[in-house]
């Protein structure tokens, strides 16, 4: 007889890392249309903190870092093309 595998309990830090990664993605997407230099660097910082915390949301944190980088480039391009302020 075999026993069922023991489910790994999530730590509170895992939940916080997931929330930080989700907040980072949200802030990056908002930064596309509203002052990218003000918002997106802080969103990338949140994503890096979530990545450092690790845990079960590591792929979400990785996606948040990539999203932040792409939104930074895209946000600056959109701001320059439409003659909107970057700051």
ChimeraX commands (.cxc) that place a marker at each C-alpha (Angstrom):
marker #1 position 0.00,0.00,0.00 radius 0.5
marker #1 position 1.17,3.44,-0.77 radius 0.5
marker #1 position 0.23,6.59,1.01 radius 0.5
marker #1 position -0.93,9.75,-0.75 radius 0.5
marker #1 position 1.74,12.42,-1.14 radius 0.5
marker #1 position 1.85,15.02,1.56 radius 0.5
marker #1 position 0.68,18.39,0.31 radius 0.5
marker #1 position 3.21,21.12,0.87 radius 0.5
marker #1 position 1.76,23.89,2.99 radius 0.5
marker #1 position 2.08,27.38,1.63 radius 0.5
marker #1 position 3.84,29.94,3.70 radius 0.5
marker #1 position 2.51,33.47,4.19 radius 0.5
marker #1 position 5.50,34.71,2.20 radius 0.5
marker #1 position 4.25,32.73,-0.81 radius 0.5
marker #1 position 0.92,34.54,-0.71 radius 0.5
marker #1 position 2.61,37.92,-0.34 radius 0.5
marker #1 position 4.92,37.15,-3.27 radius 0.5
marker #1 position 1.90,36.29,-5.40 radius 0.5
marker #1 position 0.14,39.53,-4.47 radius 0.5
marker #1 position 3.29,41.56,-5.17 radius 0.5
marker #1 position 3.68,39.92,-8.58 radius 0.5
marker #1 position 0.03,40.56,-9.46 radius 0.5
marker #1 position 0.31,44.17,-8.29 radius 0.5
marker #1 position 3.44,44.56,-10.39 radius 0.5
marker #1 position 1.68,43.30,-13.51 radius 0.5
marker #1 position -1.25,45.65,-12.88 radius 0.5
marker #1 position 1.04,48.66,-12.33 radius 0.5
marker #1 position 3.06,47.83,-15.45 radius 0.5
marker #1 position -0.06,47.72,-17.60 radius 0.5
marker #1 position -1.33,51.00,-16.13 radius 0.5
marker #1 position 2.10,52.51,-16.84 radius 0.5
marker #1 position 1.58,51.89,-20.54 radius 0.5
marker #1 position -1.01,54.67,-20.69 radius 0.5
marker #1 position -0.09,56.89,-17.73 radius 0.5
marker #1 position 3.47,58.21,-17.16 radius 0.5
marker #1 position 5.60,55.10,-17.72 radius 0.5
marker #1 position 8.74,56.43,-16.01 radius 0.5
marker #1 position 6.81,57.10,-12.80 radius 0.5
marker #1 position 5.09,53.75,-12.48 radius 0.5
marker #1 position 6.94,50.99,-14.26 radius 0.5
marker #1 position 10.32,51.12,-12.43 radius 0.5
marker #1 position 8.47,50.63,-9.13 radius 0.5
marker #1 position 6.47,47.81,-10.70 radius 0.5
marker #1 position 9.71,46.13,-11.79 radius 0.5
marker #1 position 11.08,46.57,-8.27 radius 0.5
marker #1 position 7.97,44.86,-6.84 radius 0.5
marker #1 position 8.41,42.04,-9.34 radius 0.5
marker #1 position 12.05,41.58,-8.36 radius 0.5
marker #1 position 11.09,41.46,-4.67 radius 0.5
marker #1 position 8.43,38.85,-5.47 radius 0.5
marker #1 position 11.02,36.85,-7.42 radius 0.5
marker #1 position 13.45,36.99,-4.50 radius 0.5
marker #1 position 10.76,35.74,-2.13 radius 0.5
marker #1 position 10.37,32.67,-4.34 radius 0.5
marker #1 position 7.89,30.02,-3.37 radius 0.5
marker #1 position 5.01,28.59,-5.32 radius 0.5
marker #1 position 4.44,31.79,-7.31 radius 0.5
marker #1 position 7.89,31.89,-8.93 radius 0.5
marker #1 position 6.54,31.64,-12.47 radius 0.5
marker #1 position 4.08,34.48,-11.82 radius 0.5
marker #1 position 6.92,36.62,-10.50 radius 0.5
marker #1 position 9.01,35.79,-13.57 radius 0.5
marker #1 position 6.09,36.77,-15.78 radius 0.5
marker #1 position 5.80,40.05,-13.81 radius 0.5
marker #1 position 9.45,40.93,-14.46 radius 0.5
marker #1 position 9.11,40.22,-18.18 radius 0.5
marker #1 position 5.84,42.15,-18.35 radius 0.5
marker #1 position 7.45,45.11,-16.59 radius 0.5
marker #1 position 10.37,45.20,-19.00 radius 0.5
marker #1 position 8.16,44.98,-22.08 radius 0.5
marker #1 position 5.73,47.58,-20.73 radius 0.5
marker #1 position 8.61,49.95,-19.97 radius 0.5
marker #1 position 9.84,49.79,-23.55 radius 0.5
marker #1 position 6.32,49.92,-24.97 radius 0.5
marker #1 position 5.21,52.72,-22.65 radius 0.5
marker #1 position 8.15,54.92,-23.58 radius 0.5
marker #1 position 7.54,54.26,-27.26 radius 0.5
marker #1 position 3.83,55.10,-26.93 radius 0.5
marker #1 position 4.60,58.28,-24.96 radius 0.5
marker #1 position 7.12,59.48,-27.54 radius 0.5
marker #1 position 4.93,58.68,-30.54 radius 0.5
marker #1 position 1.86,60.41,-29.07 radius 0.5
marker #1 position 3.84,63.40,-27.65 radius 0.5
marker #1 position 2.72,62.66,-24.11 radius 0.5
marker #1 position 4.92,63.31,-21.05 radius 0.5
marker #1 position 7.08,60.44,-19.92 radius 0.5
marker #1 position 7.42,61.69,-16.35 radius 0.5
marker link #1:1,2 radius 0.2
marker link #1:2,3 radius 0.2
marker link #1:3,4 radius 0.2
marker link #1:4,5 radius 0.2
marker link #1:5,6 radius 0.2
marker link #1:6,7 radius 0.2
marker link #1:7,8 radius 0.2
marker link #1:8,9 radius 0.2
marker link #1:9,10 radius 0.2
marker link #1:10,11 radius 0.2
marker link #1:11,12 radius 0.2
marker link #1:12,13 radius 0.2
marker link #1:13,14 radius 0.2
marker link #1:14,15 radius 0.2
marker link #1:15,16 radius 0.2
marker link #1:16,17 radius 0.2
marker link #1:17,18 radius 0.2
marker link #1:18,19 radius 0.2
marker link #1:19,20 radius 0.2
marker link #1:20,21 radius 0.2
marker link #1:21,22 radius 0.2
marker link #1:22,23 radius 0.2
marker link #1:23,24 radius 0.2
marker link #1:24,25 radius 0.2
marker link #1:25,26 radius 0.2
marker link #1:26,27 radius 0.2
marker link #1:27,28 radius 0.2
marker link #1:28,29 radius 0.2
marker link #1:29,30 radius 0.2
marker link #1:30,31 radius 0.2
marker link #1:31,32 radius 0.2
marker link #1:32,33 radius 0.2
marker link #1:33,34 radius 0.2
marker link #1:34,35 radius 0.2
marker link #1:35,36 radius 0.2
marker link #1:36,37 radius 0.2
marker link #1:37,38 radius 0.2
marker link #1:38,39 radius 0.2
marker link #1:39,40 radius 0.2
marker link #1:40,41 radius 0.2
marker link #1:41,42 radius 0.2
marker link #1:42,43 radius 0.2
marker link #1:43,44 radius 0.2
marker link #1:44,45 radius 0.2
marker link #1:45,46 radius 0.2
marker link #1:46,47 radius 0.2
marker link #1:47,48 radius 0.2
marker link #1:48,49 radius 0.2
marker link #1:49,50 radius 0.2
marker link #1:50,51 radius 0.2
marker link #1:51,52 radius 0.2
marker link #1:52,53 radius 0.2
marker link #1:53,54 radius 0.2
marker link #1:54,55 radius 0.2
marker link #1:55,56 radius 0.2
marker link #1:56,57 radius 0.2
marker link #1:57,58 radius 0.2
marker link #1:58,59 radius 0.2
marker link #1:59,60 radius 0.2
marker link #1:60,61 radius 0.2
marker link #1:61,62 radius 0.2
marker link #1:62,63 radius 0.2
marker link #1:63,64 radius 0.2
marker link #1:64,65 radius 0.2
marker link #1:65,66 radius 0.2
marker link #1:66,67 radius 0.2
marker link #1:67,68 radius 0.2
marker link #1:68,69 radius 0.2
marker link #1:69,70 radius 0.2
marker link #1:70,71 radius 0.2
marker link #1:71,72 radius 0.2
marker link #1:72,73 radius 0.2
marker link #1:73,74 radius 0.2
marker link #1:74,75 radius 0.2
marker link #1:75,76 radius 0.2
marker link #1:76,77 radius 0.2
marker link #1:77,78 radius 0.2
marker link #1:78,79 radius 0.2
marker link #1:79,80 radius 0.2
marker link #1:80,81 radius 0.2
marker link #1:81,82 radius 0.2
marker link #1:82,83 radius 0.2
marker link #1:83,84 radius 0.2
marker link #1:84,85 radius 0.2
marker link #1:85,86 radius 0.2
marker link #1:86,87 radius 0.2
view
